[in-house]
Amino acid sequence: MSVDKIIQSIRNNKQNHLVDFRLKSGTEDFTNALFHILFDSKISVRENIDDLADSFREISQMLKEQEGLSYELIWKKFMVSLPDLLQQLNQDAKCIYLHDPAARSVEEVILAYPGFFAIAVYRLSHEFHLCQMPLIPRMMSEYAHRLTGIDIHPGASIGSPFFIDHGTGVVIGESAIIKNKVKIYQGVTLGALQVSKNMKDQKRHPTVEDDVTIYAGATILGGETVIGKNCTIGGNVWLTNSVPENSIVYQRTDTKLKSKTNDENKKNS
């Protein structure tokens, strides 16, 4: 096959997908700028909010027109929600500081904790998700996922305060519901029992009630699975059924001590 034919074939196949990678990079820049405006004490909100609005307009214009979807209206709704979102995020940061003995200050949490960054981007992207804005909230969450190893779908419903410790490998699915004062550790999955396209509008992921702690490596699956208030879920637990409130669930392990053989004992004597 000639070079010209190869190029034409690639062109034809490219036309099957209306992908503009400027939308991806623009969304990541917007997310980063938004986080800094909310938390960087050296950045003036008044002097930068118009630039942020322009950035949002630019990435919005890269999307194909959606019937009945006004990006100006979405931005206005988002702006109205920002004070409450920032208050929630301040509660999240304070909660992490109060419950993690390794944290020396709230400032350290905001600057250095991947769990906090992932939660912040989740809360911001969730507002756009509620407006049924296509692509943008998903790309915001994937930006945080790439930077932190924490995968929170913007469609999840998460109360405040919320604490993710360490965080690497955490997965929270689209229809998960997490109530208030919940703490989870690295490697926790709140997932679906099965993956099928016809279930896209169903609740596929668990509900976690208030004051629950879920330790590292636990996997909790299913839309009907409810973890009751004030439960503690131990590390590496696998759950597909609901747990009543005030429960402790853990995986029982047996430890066996291997004694030395007679030959080993003689060698060491």
Order of alpha helices (4+ residues) and beta strands (2+ residues): alpha-alpha-alpha-alpha-alpha-alpha-alpha-beta-beta-beta-beta-beta-beta-beta-beta-beta-beta-beta-beta-beta-beta-alpha
